[in-house]
């Protein structure tokens, strides 16, 4: 699919994730994921999509799951705090981008600390 046919939400997520230092785009299962240091920090799905799956900070999980556009991720990742956000407006997009940052930082930070040992 040509970039001009991507949904605005997918385009915003793709641009944001791809700009992260050392981010790598992969396509397992035919869907787009972004990784840092070989670990996924965002599942953004298909170009016609309107959501993202990220890992919730433990102290925010209960609140996030109380929101109507957030649900536990399937494939058993939900039990590890991964949530799927359906983006319906600018407010949910901003929330999703903050969670992309949080997930990315938690993974990138862990790998940096390991290197410093």
N, C-alpha and C positions, 0 to 999 in steps of 0.2 A: 504494500500500500504506500502510495506517495505521501510525503510529509504533509502536503496541503490537504489531504483527506483525514488526517488525524483529528480526533476530537480535541477541543480546546483544553480540556482537563488533562488528557494524556500528554499533549504537547507541553503544557506547563510542568507536569511531573517529570517528563523526559528531560526537558531543559534543566530543571533544578537538580535532578539526580546526576546527570552527566557532567555537570559543572563541579561536582565534589572532587577534591584531590584524590587521585588514584582510583577513581570509580571505573568499573568495568561493566559494560553492558553484555548480558548473555541472554539466550533464548531457549531455556529448557522448556519442554512441554509446549513449545510454540508461543510462549508468553515472554514478555520482557521483564527481566530482573536486573537490578544493579547490585554489584558486589564491591566490597573493599577488602583487600587482603584475603580473597577467595571466600568471603562470607557475605551472604545476602543482607543488604540493609533496606531494600525496597522491592516489592513485587508490584509492578504497575500494569501488568496484564497485556491487553491488546490495544492497538491504536484507536479503536472505537470505544474504549472503556472510559469509565468515569470514577475510578477508585484506585486505592493503593492499600497494600498490606504492609504493616510495619510492626515493630515490637514496642509495646507500651512500657513506659517506666513503671516499675512495680507499684509505686505510690499513686499512680494515676489510673490504673487499670479499672478499678471499680467505677470511678467517675466516667471514664470513657465508655464503658459498657452500658451506662445509664442513658447515653445519648441515642436518639433514634436512628442515626446514620452510621453507627459503629456496632460491629458484631465480632464475636470471636472468629478467628481464622479457622478454616477447615483443615483437613489433612493432619490432625493432631497437633498442629502448631499452636492452636488456641490455648492449649493447656500450658504452654510456655510463655504466654503473655502477648502473642502476636494477635493483632486485630486488623480487620478490614474496614476501611472507611469509604463510604459512598459519598462522593463529593457532589454537592448540589448547589453550592453558592460560594462566594468569595470567602465567607467566614469558615466554612468547612475546608476549603482549599488551604487557607492559612494554617488551620489546625493540623492538617495533614503534612504540610511542609515543616512545621515545627517538630512533628513526630519523626519525619524523615531525618531531620537534623539530629534528634535525640538518638535514634537507632544508629545512624552513621557514626556519631561521636562515641557511642558505647563500644562499637566494634573497632573503629580506628584507634581509639584510646587503649583498648585491651592489647592490640597487637603492638602498639608502640611501647607499652610497658614491658611486654615480653622481650622485645629487642633490647631494652635497657638493662635487663638482668645481668 
